[in-house]
């Protein structure tokens, strides 16, 4: 069955933190800072029947080529529930 994928909204951040918490063993005291610093439109997630089962973040960076900055993205925070 195909997954639904989309960028997150502010309302999804609690679930995204919980997924990262499970994947990376984040302590609960990191929750507020994690949510405050999360940029929903830079977080892509996969949903299985409405449940978030995978997520990643893309950070905006630039590399210099020919004396000009060229946009690029850095991927981090790749998290997937164990059964998927």
Order of alpha helices (4+ residues) and beta strands (2+ residues): beta-alpha-alpha-beta-beta-beta
